[in-house]
Amino acid sequence: MNRWFRHLLVCLAIVLLALVPLFLLFAALALSNLLNCEIPTPASAKPCPLWGNDISNTLAVMFLSPWYLFYTLPLGGLGLIVYILLAVMTDLLKTRNSSRRR
């Protein structure tokens, strides 16, 4: 596998991990729409049955998960910057060392 493709996959994984709370919101909206339930708030959770279990509290937590974007986006951005810097530095060192050996 090409090393640049591997670096691209790692960067994509970091971005996707930073956006997980947003995906949870979309999943909560889709699930509540499928089950014909209102999006519950933690204060007033109306029952939302799925296979005999009430998932209203789970939907409420998933609906409020985008607040975690305040943590995951900066940390993901920082992780992306650190990874890119380390990848560039290691690639430069590899090319520098390989040119010295010749």
PyMOL commands that set and color helices and strands:
alter all, ss='L'
color gray80, all
select helices_A, chain A and resi 3-18+20-34+56-101
alter helices_A, ss='H'
color red, helices_A
select strands_A, chain A and resi 49-50+53-54
alter strands_A, ss='S'
color yellow, strands_A
deselect
rebuild
show_as cartoon
